[in-house]
Amino acid sequence: MKPYLYSLGAGLIVGVVYSLMGVRSPAPPAIALIGLLGILLGEQIAPLARHVTQSTAVHYLRTACREHVFGRLPGDRDHTTQSDTKPS
């Protein structure tokens, strides 16, 4: 139940920000996509801060953060999924 309440709270905050900016909801596609990018990057602030205090920020940015924001990029041979390693 908590994730639903958090989502509702975040939605209310975004609604207030949109209202202050004079943007109608649903936002025009370009504004919505920039907002989604902000959400993706914003999700990484707390974990990145934790890794900065542990001096592992560079590794985190190259692995978990990169994978979360960009997904698995074509030609990425550093990270294999289980489906890639199963014998046929």
C-alpha positions in Angstrom: 0.0 0.0 0.0 2.9 2.4 0.7 4.1 2.5 -2.9 0.7 3.6 -4.0 0.6 6.4 -1.4 4.1 7.5 -2.4 3.1 7.5 -6.0 0.0 9.6 -5.3 2.1 12.0 -3.2 4.6 12.3 -6.0 1.8 12.9 -8.5 0.4 15.6 -6.4 3.7 17.3 -6.2 4.2 17.1 -10.0 0.7 18.4 -10.5 1.5 21.5 -8.3 4.8 22.1 -10.2 3.0 21.8 -13.5 0.4 24.3 -12.3 3.0 26.7 -11.2 4.8 26.4 -14.6 1.5 26.8 -16.5 1.7 23.4 -18.2 -1.5 21.5 -18.6 -1.6 17.8 -17.7 -1.1 15.6 -19.6 1.9 17.5 -20.7 2.8 17.9 -24.4 5.1 15.0 -25.5 8.4 16.9 -25.4 7.8 18.3 -21.9 6.6 14.9 -20.7 9.7 13.1 -22.0 12.0 15.6 -20.3 10.0 15.1 -17.1 10.5 11.3 -17.4 14.2 11.8 -17.9 14.2 13.9 -14.8 12.5 11.2 -12.9 15.0 8.6 -14.1 17.9 10.8 -13.1 16.2 11.8 -9.8 15.9 8.2 -8.8 19.6 7.9 -8.8 20.4 10.8 -6.5 20.0 9.0 -3.2 21.9 5.8 -4.2 24.6 8.0 -5.8 25.0 10.0 -2.6 25.3 6.8 -0.7 28.1 5.6 -3.0 29.9 8.9 -2.9 30.2 8.6 0.9 31.5 5.0 0.4 33.9 6.1 -2.4 32.4 3.7 -4.9 30.5 6.4 -7.0 32.5 5.8 -10.2 31.7 2.1 -10.2 28.1 2.8 -9.4 27.8 5.3 -12.3 29.3 2.8 -14.7 27.2 -0.2 -13.7 23.9 0.1 -11.8 23.1 3.8 -12.6 24.0 3.4 -16.3 21.9 0.3 -16.7 18.9 1.8 -14.9 18.9 5.0 -16.9 19.9 3.7 -20.4 18.9 0.0 -20.2 21.1 -2.6 -21.8 22.8 -0.9 -24.8 23.5 -2.7 -28.1 26.9 -4.2 -28.1 27.2 -4.1 -24.3 29.3 -7.2 -23.6 30.2 -6.2 -20.0 26.8 -7.3 -18.5 25.1 -10.5 -19.6 21.6 -11.5 -18.6 20.7 -15.0 -17.6 19.0 -15.5 -20.9 22.3 -14.8 -22.6 24.1 -17.4 -20.6 21.6 -20.3 -20.9 22.7 -23.1 -23.2 20.5 -23.6 -26.2 
